[in-house]
């Protein structure tokens, strides 16, 4: 799809927004009985931090309800893209919205796409990595979210809401999903089981306790042929507990407390990478041949002799107190503490030979946030909210990457390598010193962040149909890092030894302004202009002893227009939006020619523009279609310092190893993405209700790398899912389902192997997720 087609799609969508009000009058005259059961159920969202109908919200948002999550067996954020075409999922829990995401995987910078759970912004993606459990709804908010959701987000927000306790009701919900996953290239099969339990206990008439438990064991579609004399936790295993207490202290005051703990183990879907292709002269060729691993698009086999594990503990405690005054003013305060501890190791060369066997990391993170918010009554001429926000976080991390670069073991202890040698007080060729590894690097740091903000966003009714939208936020960020690196002994040290101590502070103004026009009771149009913000951060390693670690803030400016409409007494919902966002001082990995090193810096500007269209139709009793389309043109406006790929013909690549990526499409940015789902519950008599579901996800071709290296290009993808089941009067529902029914081998990441890339050899690796292969299973749900 070329840029001209994108522009035409924008023009067509804008035309639809202008024509729909005129259509509405005609359609209303032809509408059916308002009591008709075929109407589309109303979708309520919290995209503006209050519960509102999606059809009244002047924000581009994709809402995925609890029913849709269950119907499509979407169990975690990494699987959400099949229901939200503006969202793309990368490796290691990274996300992009409208073609823009975090292009550096350091834990020392914020994410461009933020995550919030139950009104609490999560400072790092690891806090949102657990399986869904008792989730009421997930909303993908497209575009900058600079005012209402805690810390700012420059590209988008994933807003998760769990089900609140229900006073006066005892409830038990049991859910078990068991299946078999394909393992291409192997005769074995992989099993998958996820079990959930929810209990809701009434405590008097005004209070309730809601308990959630989950346990899972998912074997991957990849096959491990490595050595078993070290720790290898390949399966993805999780368990978690959550307790939620809600008390209506009186008619106007509510207390809501949530505590949770989650444990995740295993590398499946994270570190089980395979070789997609080998470049001529690759140092990995002989080790792979020895492991009988053949690189290829359908290669799901990997090795390793250094060990694989990933242990992640996460959780926290939060409490909110809200009070509604006699005049309808709501005052609320939410305080939260969240944490995660991660200990992980992977064999970086993914072979049974010692190339870079050690990639070990341990991180401890915790955050505290408090938000005081005052909301005006929703029905008044002036409505909205204002508040104060405070955020503090601290992360401590140690990391080491090391190995022998495939140098034979009998050579390493000899001079000049002296790896593992016993020091001898004699001149060379004796070793008077001892190196720990042939090559390597290490670093240890502690970073703290303090963020203070005051915000407000309001809507004012100019007339019965026309509303003005305005809001602003001032944010003060203060960050500090202490870093010590490369204290180990290596024959080849990757980077310079050094000690760093830096601090930085910044004040930013974000804002939003717009108009919202209710043309008819069923058609609303809006247009907004705003500025988003992503706070500053640091590099987690220094390119040289004098190199600054600072990464300055990222700023985005966005304009958006859209329409929300319903026809035929809500039998048809048609929503559309168009947008254009520019990112300045974009935080990304780039090449610094002065330092002759690749670092995270503010090297680029990006322009993202496109259109999003959603249609939901209740065609007849029991049958619903839901379709969404994303049209996207996201590219670098300027990026002088992008890393060249091996063999790239750009003249500057032969001189500096970098080039200007201006005009190239950003990673994970397909021009066209769509999703279509159909649910049919035929009207039958008796106590058994049949349920049939099918869905189709299409994504155009895209590249995973900034430099658009040809080996990282993924062709267009089509993924199909289906289920057939029955619902019984006693609360039991059973369904036979398949995900990725046609077994489309769909990597979640493709990239250059770092060691070969340094030697100008184009070797590519790929990362497969749990949904990269077919899964067939049975789901059983029981509620009473």
C-alpha positions in Angstrom: 0.0 0.0 0.0 1.6 3.3 -1.0 1.3 6.7 0.5 -1.2 7.9 -2.0 -3.6 5.1 -1.0 -3.1 6.0 2.6 -4.0 9.6 1.9 -7.1 8.5 -0.1 -8.2 6.4 2.9 -7.9 9.4 5.1 -9.9 11.5 2.8 -12.6 8.8 2.5 -12.8 8.4 6.3 -13.2 12.1 6.7 -15.9 12.2 4.1 -17.7 9.4 6.0 -17.6 11.6 9.2 -19.3 14.4 7.3 -21.9 12.3 5.5 -23.0 10.2 8.5 -25.1 12.9 10.2 -27.1 13.3 7.1 -27.5 9.5 6.8 -28.7 9.2 10.4 -31.9 11.1 9.8 -32.8 8.7 7.0 -31.8 5.6 8.9 -33.8 6.6 12.0 -37.0 6.8 10.0 -36.4 3.2 8.9 -35.3 1.8 12.2 -36.8 -1.2 13.8 -38.6 -1.7 17.1 -36.3 -0.4 19.9 -37.0 -3.5 21.9 -35.6 -5.7 19.1 -33.1 -8.3 20.6 -30.7 -7.9 17.7 -29.3 -4.6 19.0 -25.6 -4.5 19.6 -24.8 -4.4 23.3 -23.6 -1.1 24.6 -19.8 -1.0 25.2 -18.8 1.0 28.3 -15.2 2.3 28.5 -13.0 4.2 30.9 -10.8 5.9 28.4 -11.4 9.3 30.1 -11.1 7.8 33.7 -14.9 7.6 34.1 -17.4 5.0 32.8 -18.9 6.2 29.5 -20.5 4.7 26.5 -17.9 4.2 23.7 -20.2 6.0 21.4 -19.9 9.2 23.5 -16.1 9.2 24.0 -14.0 11.5 21.7 -11.0 9.2 21.8 -9.8 6.5 19.5 -10.1 3.3 21.6 -10.5 -0.4 20.9 -12.4 -2.1 23.7 -12.0 -5.8 24.1 -14.7 -7.1 26.5 -14.4 -10.0 28.9 -16.7 -12.0 26.6 -14.4 -11.4 23.6 -11.3 -12.3 25.6 -12.9 -15.6 26.6 -14.4 -16.3 23.2 -11.1 -15.9 21.4 -9.0 -17.5 24.2 -6.9 -14.3 24.6 -5.0 -15.0 27.8 -2.4 -12.2 28.0 -1.4 -8.8 26.6 0.9 -10.5 24.1 -2.1 -12.1 22.4 -4.2 -8.9 22.2 -3.2 -7.8 18.7 -5.5 -10.3 17.0 -8.4 -8.2 18.4 -6.9 -4.7 18.1 -5.3 -4.0 14.7 -3.7 -0.8 15.8 -1.5 -2.7 18.3 1.5 -4.8 17.4 3.5 -7.0 19.8 7.2 -7.5 19.7 9.7 -9.5 21.7 10.2 -9.4 25.5 6.9 -7.7 26.2 7.3 -4.7 23.9 4.3 -3.1 22.2 3.8 -0.5 19.5 0.6 1.5 18.7 0.1 3.1 15.3 3.6 2.1 14.3 5.4 3.6 17.3 6.9 1.7 20.2 10.0 1.4 22.4 13.0 0.7 20.1 15.5 0.1 22.9 15.1 -2.7 25.5 16.8 -1.0 28.5 15.0 -1.0 31.8 16.3 2.5 32.3 13.8 4.2 30.0 10.0 4.4 30.0 7.8 2.6 27.5 6.2 4.5 24.6 3.1 2.4 25.1 2.1 2.4 28.8 0.2 -0.2 30.8 -2.4 0.6 33.5 -4.3 -1.9 35.6 -7.2 -0.8 37.8 -6.3 2.8 37.4 -2.6 2.3 38.4 0.1 3.1 35.8 2.8 0.4 35.7 6.3 1.9 35.3 7.8 -1.1 33.6 6.3 -3.8 31.3 7.3 -6.7 33.6 4.5 -5.6 36.0 1.9 -6.4 33.3 3.2 -9.8 32.1 0.9 -12.1 34.1 -2.0 -14.0 32.5 -5.4 -12.4 32.4 -7.6 -13.4 35.4 -11.0 -12.1 36.1 -10.5 -9.2 33.6 -13.6 -7.2 32.9 -12.2 -5.3 29.9 -9.0 -4.3 28.1 -8.9 -1.0 26.2 -6.2 -0.1 23.6 -6.1 3.7 23.7 -4.5 4.9 20.4 -2.3 7.9 20.3 -0.6 10.0 23.0 -2.1 9.8 26.5 -0.6 12.8 28.2 -3.2 13.9 30.8 -5.2 11.4 32.8 -3.4 8.1 33.3 -0.6 8.7 35.7 2.8 8.9 34.0 2.5 10.1 30.4 2.6 7.9 27.4 3.8 9.2 24.0 2.3 6.5 21.7 -0.6 4.8 23.5 -1.9 3.0 26.5 -3.1 -0.5 27.4 -5.8 0.0 30.0 -6.8 -3.2 31.9 -9.8 -3.3 34.3 -10.5 -6.3 36.5 -13.9 -7.2 37.8 -14.8 -5.4 41.0 -16.2 -7.4 44.0 -20.0 -7.6 44.1 -21.7 -6.9 47.4 -24.7 -9.1 48.3 -23.8 -11.8 45.9 -22.0 -15.2 46.3 -20.4 -16.2 43.0 -18.1 -18.9 41.9 -16.4 -18.9 38.4 -14.2 -21.9 37.3 -12.4 -21.9 34.0 -10.1 -24.6 32.6 -8.4 -24.4 29.2 -6.4 -27.5 28.0 -4.9 -28.0 24.6 -2.1 -29.4 22.4 0.3 -27.2 20.6 2.1 -28.1 17.3 5.9 -28.5 17.4 7.1 -28.2 13.8 10.1 -30.4 12.9 9.4 -32.7 15.8 7.2 -35.8 16.3 6.4 -34.7 19.8 3.5 -32.5 20.8 3.3 -29.8 23.4 0.6 -29.5 26.0 -1.0 -26.4 27.5 -3.2 -26.0 30.5 -4.6 -22.8 32.1 -6.9 -23.0 35.2 -8.6 -20.1 36.9 -10.9 -19.8 39.9 -12.8 -16.8 41.2 -14.9 -16.6 44.4 -17.0 -13.6 45.4 -18.0 -13.5 49.0 -20.6 -11.0 50.3 -19.8 -9.4 53.6 -23.0 -7.9 54.8 -25.0 -5.8 52.4 -22.4 -3.3 51.5 -19.1 -5.2 51.2 -17.6 -8.1 49.3 -14.3 -10.0 49.0 -13.3 -11.3 45.6 -10.5 -13.9 45.4 -8.8 -14.9 42.1 -6.4 -17.8 41.6 -4.6 -19.0 38.4 -2.2 -21.7 37.5 -0.8 -22.7 34.1 1.8 -24.8 32.3 2.4 -24.1 28.6 4.9 -26.1 26.6 6.4 -24.2 23.6 6.2 -25.0 19.9 10.0 -24.9 19.8 12.2 -28.0 20.4 15.3 -27.9 22.6 18.3 -30.1 21.6 20.8 -28.6 24.1 22.6 -30.1 27.0 20.7 -31.1 30.1 23.5 -30.9 32.7 22.6 -27.3 33.5 19.3 -25.6 34.5 16.9 -25.4 31.5 13.3 -24.2 32.4 11.8 -24.3 29.0 8.0 -24.5 29.8 6.2 -21.3 30.6 4.7 -21.8 34.1 2.7 -19.3 36.1 0.6 -19.1 39.2 -1.0 -16.1 40.9 -3.3 -15.0 43.7 -5.3 -11.8 44.0 -7.6 -10.5 46.7 -10.0 -7.6 46.2 -12.1 -6.0 48.9 -14.8 -3.5 48.2 -16.8 -1.7 51.0 -19.5 0.9 50.5 -18.8 2.6 53.8 -22.0 4.7 53.4 -24.2 6.0 50.6 -21.4 8.3 49.3 -18.1 6.7 50.3 -16.4 3.6 48.9 -13.2 1.8 49.8 -11.5 -0.5 47.3 -8.4 -2.5 48.2 -6.4 -4.9 45.9 -3.5 -7.1 46.8 -1.8 -9.6 44.5 1.2 -11.8 43.9 2.3 -13.6 40.6 5.0 -16.1 39.9 6.3 -16.8 36.4 8.9 -19.3 35.4 10.4 -20.5 32.1 11.7 -19.0 28.8 9.0 -20.2 26.3 8.0 -17.3 24.2 10.9 -15.2 25.5 14.3 -16.7 24.9 13.8 -19.7 22.7 15.2 -18.1 19.6 16.1 -20.1 16.4 18.3 -19.4 13.4 16.3 -18.3 10.4 19.3 -18.0 7.9 23.0 -18.2 8.0 25.2 -15.6 6.3 28.3 -16.7 4.3 31.2 -17.2 6.7 29.1 -17.3 9.8 30.9 -18.4 12.9 27.7 -20.1 14.0 27.7 -22.5 11.0 29.9 -25.2 12.5 28.2 -25.3 15.9 24.7 -25.5 14.3 25.9 -28.3 12.1 27.2 -30.2 15.1 23.8 -29.8 16.8 22.1 -31.0 13.5 20.1 -27.7 13.4 19.3 -26.4 9.9 18.5 -22.7 9.7 15.3 -21.8 8.0 11.9 -20.1 8.1 10.4 -23.2 9.7 13.3 -23.9 12.0 11.8 -24.3 15.5 14.9 -26.1 17.0 17.6 -24.5 19.1 20.4 -25.6 21.4 22.4 -24.4 24.3 24.9 -25.5 27.0 24.8 -22.4 29.2 21.3 -22.8 30.7 18.0 -21.1 30.2 15.7 -19.8 32.9 13.5 -16.8 33.7 12.0 -16.4 37.2 9.7 -13.4 37.6 7.9 -12.4 40.8 5.5 -9.5 40.7 2.7 -8.0 42.7 1.7 -5.2 45.0 -0.9 -3.5 47.1 -3.3 -0.6 46.2 -6.1 1.1 47.9 -8.6 3.8 46.7 -11.0 5.8 48.7 -13.7 7.8 46.9 -16.4 10.1 48.2 -19.3 11.7 46.4 -20.6 15.0 47.9 -24.2 16.1 48.0 -23.6 18.3 44.9 -22.3 15.3 42.9 -18.6 16.1 43.2 -16.4 13.0 43.4 -13.2 13.2 45.4 -10.9 10.1 45.2 -7.4 9.1 46.2 -5.6 6.0 45.0 -2.3 4.9 46.5 -0.4 1.9 45.1 2.9 0.0 45.6 4.0 -2.4 42.9 7.2 -4.5 42.6 8.9 -7.2 40.5 12.0 -9.3 40.9 13.5 -11.0 37.9 16.3 -13.5 37.7 17.2 -14.8 34.2 19.9 -16.5 32.1 20.0 -17.4 28.5 22.7 -18.9 26.2 23.1 -16.1 23.8 24.5 -18.1 20.9 21.7 -20.7 21.1 24.0 -23.6 20.3 25.8 -26.3 22.3 29.1 -24.6 21.8 30.5 -21.8 23.9 30.1 -18.7 21.9 28.4 -16.4 24.4 27.0 -18.8 27.0 26.3 -16.3 29.7 23.6 -13.6 29.6 22.6 -13.3 33.2 20.5 -10.6 34.7 19.0 -9.8 38.1 16.6 -6.9 38.6 14.7 -5.6 41.6 12.1 -2.9 40.9 9.5 -1.2 43.0 7.3 1.8 42.6 5.0 3.9 44.7 2.3 6.2 43.3 -0.5 8.4 44.7 -3.2 10.2 42.8 -5.7 12.7 44.2 -8.5 13.4 41.8 -11.6 15.5 41.8 -14.3 14.8 39.2 -17.2 17.1 38.4 -20.7 15.6 37.9 -20.9 14.0 34.5 -24.3 15.6 33.7 -23.4 19.2 34.3 -22.7 21.8 31.6 -19.1 21.8 32.8 -17.7 18.3 33.5 -14.3 16.8 33.8 -11.6 16.2 36.4 -8.4 17.6 37.9 -5.8 16.2 40.2 -2.3 15.8 41.6 -0.1 12.8 40.9 3.2 11.5 42.4 5.3 8.6 41.2 8.5 7.2 42.7 10.4 4.2 41.4 13.7 2.5 42.0 15.4 -0.3 40.0 18.6 -2.2 40.8 20.1 -4.4 38.1 23.2 -6.5 37.6 23.9 -8.0 34.2 26.7 -9.9 32.5 27.2 -11.1 29.0 30.2 -13.4 28.5 31.6 -16.4 26.5 34.4 -18.0 24.7 33.6 -16.9 21.1 33.9 -20.5 20.0 37.6 -20.5 20.9 38.7 -24.2 21.7 38.8 -25.0 25.4 42.5 -26.1 25.2 43.6 -22.8 23.9 41.8 -20.5 26.3 44.0 -21.0 29.4 47.2 -20.2 27.4 48.8 -16.8 26.9 47.6 -14.3 25.9 44.1 -15.4 26.6 44.7 -16.7 30.1 41.0 -17.6 30.6 40.7 -19.6 33.8 44.5 -19.8 34.1 46.3 -20.2 37.4 48.6 -17.1 37.7 52.3 -17.7 37.6 55.0 -15.2 38.6 56.8 -15.5 35.3 57.1 -13.7 32.0 55.1 -14.7 28.9 54.2 -17.2 27.6 53.2 -17.9 31.3 50.0 -16.3 32.5 50.8 -13.9 35.3 47.0 -13.0 35.5 43.7 -14.7 35.1 40.8 -13.8 32.9 37.3 -14.9 33.7 36.1 -15.2 30.1 37.4 -14.7 26.6 35.0 -11.9 25.9 32.3 -10.2 27.9 30.9 -7.1 29.6 29.1 -6.5 32.9 27.3 -3.6 34.6 25.5 -2.9 37.8 23.3 0.2 38.3 20.7 1.7 40.6 18.2 4.2 39.1 15.6 6.3 40.9 12.8 8.3 39.4 10.5 10.9 41.0 7.7 12.4 39.0 5.2 15.1 40.1 2.2 16.3 38.1 -0.8 18.4 38.2 -3.5 17.8 35.6 -7.0 18.7 34.5 -9.3 17.9 31.6 -12.7 19.5 31.1 -15.6 19.5 28.7 -18.0 22.5 28.4 -21.3 22.5 26.6 -21.4 25.4 24.2 -24.8 24.3 23.0 -26.9 21.2 23.4 -25.0 19.6 20.6 -21.5 21.2 20.7 -18.9 20.7 23.4 -15.5 22.2 23.9 -12.7 20.0 25.2 -9.6 21.4 27.0 -7.0 20.1 29.3 -3.4 20.5 30.5 -0.8 18.8 32.6 2.5 20.0 34.0 5.0 17.3 34.9 8.3 17.5 36.8 10.6 14.5 36.4 13.8 14.0 38.5 16.0 11.0 37.7 19.3 9.7 39.0 21.6 6.8 38.1 24.7 5.2 39.6 26.4 2.8 37.2 29.5 0.7 37.5 30.5 -1.4 34.4 33.1 -3.9 33.2 34.7 -4.8 36.6 35.2 -8.4 35.4 38.3 -9.6 33.7 38.0 -10.4 30.0 40.5 -10.9 27.2 38.2 -8.9 25.0 36.1 -6.3 27.0 33.0 -5.2 25.2 32.9 -1.6 26.2 35.0 0.5 28.6 35.3 0.1 32.3 33.9 3.0 34.2 31.9 4.5 37.0 29.0 6.9 36.3 26.8 9.1 38.5 24.3 11.3 36.7 21.1 13.1 37.5 18.7 15.1 35.4 15.4 17.0 35.9 12.9 18.3 33.4 9.5 20.2 33.5 7.0 19.5 30.7 3.6 20.9 29.6 1.2 18.6 27.9 -2.2 19.7 26.6 -5.3 18.8 24.7 -8.0 20.8 23.0 -10.9 20.0 20.7 -14.5 20.0 19.8 -17.2 17.3 20.2 -20.4 17.6 18.1 -23.5 15.4 18.8 -25.1 15.7 15.3 -28.0 13.4 16.2 -28.7 11.1 19.2 -26.9 8.3 17.3 -24.0 10.2 15.6 -21.1 12.1 17.3 -18.1 13.6 15.6 -15.0 15.0 17.3 -11.6 16.6 16.5 -8.7 17.1 19.0 -5.2 18.5 19.0 -2.8 17.6 21.7 0.8 17.1 22.9 2.1 14.0 24.5 5.2 13.3 26.5 7.6 10.5 27.5 9.9 11.2 30.4 13.7 11.1 30.3 15.9 8.1 31.0 19.4 6.8 30.9 21.6 4.4 29.0 22.2 1.3 31.1 25.9 1.2 29.9 28.4 3.8 29.0 30.0 3.7 25.6 33.1 5.4 27.0 34.2 6.7 30.4 33.2 10.2 29.4 30.1 9.5 27.4 26.8 10.9 28.9 24.2 8.4 29.8 21.2 10.8 29.5 18.3 10.2 27.2 16.2 13.3 27.0 12.4 13.4 27.0 10.4 12.4 23.9 7.5 14.7 22.8 4.6 13.9 20.5 2.1 16.2 18.8 -1.1 14.7 17.5 -4.2 15.7 15.6 -7.2 13.4 15.4 -10.7 13.5 14.1 -13.4 10.8 14.3 -17.0 9.8 14.3 -19.1 7.5 16.4 -22.4 6.3 14.9 -25.1 3.7 15.3 -27.9 2.9 13.0 -31.1 0.7 12.9 -31.7 0.9 16.6 -28.1 -0.1 17.4 -28.1 -3.1 15.0 -25.1 -1.4 13.3 -22.2 0.4 15.0 -19.8 2.3 12.7 -16.9 4.2 14.1 -13.9 5.8 12.3 -11.0 8.0 13.1 -8.1 9.7 11.3 -4.9 10.9 12.8 -1.4 12.4 12.3 1.2 12.3 15.1 4.7 13.7 15.0 7.4 12.5 17.5 10.4 14.7 18.2 13.5 13.7 20.1 12.4 10.1 19.6 14.2 7.8 22.0 15.9 5.0 20.1 19.1 3.0 19.7 21.4 4.8 17.2 25.1 5.2 16.2 27.2 8.0 17.7 30.1 8.6 15.3 32.0 10.6 17.9 32.0 7.7 20.4 32.0 5.1 17.6 29.4 3.2 19.5 25.7 2.4 19.4 23.7 4.0 22.3 20.2 5.0 23.2 19.7 8.7 22.4 17.3 11.2 21.0 18.2 10.5 17.4 15.0 10.6 15.4 11.8 12.2 14.5 8.8 10.1 13.4 5.5 10.8 11.6 2.7 8.4 12.0 -0.6 8.9 10.1 -3.5 6.8 9.1 -7.1 5.7 9.8 -9.0 3.2 12.0 -12.4 1.9 11.2 -14.6 -0.4 13.3 -18.0 -1.9 12.4 -20.2 -4.1 14.7 -23.4 -5.5 13.2 -26.1 -7.6 14.8 -27.5 -9.1 11.6 -30.2 -11.3 13.2 -31.0 -12.8 16.6 -27.9 -14.5 18.0 -25.5 -13.5 15.2 -22.9 -10.7 15.5 -20.1 -9.6 13.3 -17.2 -7.4 14.5 -14.7 -6.0 12.1 -11.8 -3.5 12.5 -9.3 -2.1 10.1 -6.1 -0.1 10.6 -4.5 1.8 7.7 -1.1 3.1 8.7 1.8 5.1 7.2 4.5 5.4 9.9 8.0 6.5 8.9 11.1 8.2 10.1 11.1 11.9 9.2 14.8 12.1 10.2 17.1 9.6 11.7 20.8 10.4 11.2 22.6 7.5 13.0 20.6 4.4 12.1 22.7 1.2 12.2 23.5 -0.2 8.8 22.8 -3.9 8.1 25.5 -6.2 6.6 25.9 -5.6 2.9 23.9 -2.4 2.9 24.9 -0.3 -0.2 24.4 3.1 1.3 27.8 5.0 0.9 28.0 6.1 4.5 27.7 2.5 5.7 31.2 1.8 4.5 32.6 4.8 6.4 30.7 5.1 9.7 28.5 2.0 9.8 25.4 4.2 10.0 23.1 6.1 7.7 20.1 8.5 7.7 16.9 6.3 7.8 14.7 9.2 6.8 11.7 7.9 4.8 12.0 4.3 6.0 9.0 2.7 7.7 9.2 2.3 11.4 9.5 -1.3 12.7 6.3 -3.3 13.4 4.3 -1.1 11.1 2.2 -3.0 8.6 0.4 -0.7 6.1 -2.9 -2.7 6.5 -4.2 -4.7 9.4 -7.7 -6.1 10.0 -9.6 -8.4 12.3 -13.0 -10.0 11.8 -14.9 -12.1 14.3 -18.3 -13.8 14.0 -20.4 -15.1 16.9 -23.5 -17.2 16.4 -25.8 -18.5 19.1 -28.7 -20.0 17.2 -32.1 -19.5 18.8 -33.1 -23.0 20.0 -35.6 -24.5 22.5 -34.6 -26.6 25.4 -31.8 -26.2 28.0 -28.8 -26.3 25.7 -27.6 -23.2 23.8 -25.2 -24.0 20.9 -22.4 -21.4 20.4 -20.3 -21.1 17.2 -17.4 -18.6 16.8 -14.8 -17.8 14.1 -12.2 -15.1 13.7 -9.7 -14.0 11.1 -6.7 -11.7 11.6 -4.8 -10.3 8.6 -1.6 -8.3 8.8 0.3 -6.9 5.9 4.0 -7.4 5.4 6.3 -5.6 7.9 9.9 -5.4 8.9 11.2 -5.8 12.5 14.3 -3.7 12.1 14.9 0.1 11.9 17.2 -0.3 8.9 14.7 -2.5 7.0 17.2 -5.3 6.5 15.8 -7.7 3.9 16.1 -10.8 6.1 13.9 -9.2 8.8 10.9 -8.7 6.4 7.9 -10.8 7.4 5.3 -11.4 4.6 1.6 -10.8 5.1 0.0 -13.0 7.6 -3.4 -14.6 8.0 -4.4 -16.2 11.3 -7.7 -18.0 11.8 -9.4 -19.2 15.0 -12.6 -21.0 15.6 -14.6 -22.8 18.3 -17.8 -24.8 18.7 -19.5 -25.4 22.0 -22.6 -25.3 24.1 -24.0 -23.5 27.1 -26.1 -25.3 29.6 -28.8 -24.0 32.0 -26.8 -25.1 35.0 -24.0 -22.6 34.3 -21.7 -25.0 32.4 -20.2 -24.0 29.0 -17.9 -26.3 27.0 -16.1 -25.5 23.8 -13.7 -27.2 21.4 -11.4 -24.5 19.9 -8.4 -23.9 17.7 -6.1 -20.9 17.7 -4.0 -20.3 14.5 -6.0 -23.1 13.0 -4.0 -23.2 9.7 -0.7 -23.4 11.6 0.8 -20.2 10.2 4.4 -20.1 11.5 4.3 -16.5 12.7 7.5 -15.1 14.4 7.0 -12.3 16.9 10.5 -11.0 16.1 13.2 -11.4 13.5 16.7 -9.8 13.7 20.4 -10.0 13.0 22.6 -12.2 15.1 24.8 -9.6 16.9 28.2 -11.4 16.6 27.9 -12.0 12.9 26.6 -8.5 12.3 29.7 -7.0 13.8 31.7 -9.1 11.3 29.4 -7.7 8.5 27.8 -11.1 8.0 24.0 -11.2 7.6 22.8 -14.1 9.9 19.2 -13.8 11.1 17.5 -15.2 14.1 13.7 -15.4 14.9 11.6 -15.5 18.0 8.4 -17.6 18.1 5.6 -17.0 20.6 3.2 -19.5 22.1 0.7 -18.5 19.4 3.2 -18.9 16.5 1.8 -22.4 15.9 -1.6 -24.1 16.0 -3.2 -24.9 19.3 -6.2 -27.2 19.6 -8.0 -27.5 22.9 -11.0 -27.8 25.1 -12.4 -25.1 27.3 -14.7 -25.7 30.2 -16.4 -22.9 32.2 -18.7 -23.3 35.2 -20.4 -20.4 37.0 -22.9 -20.4 39.8 
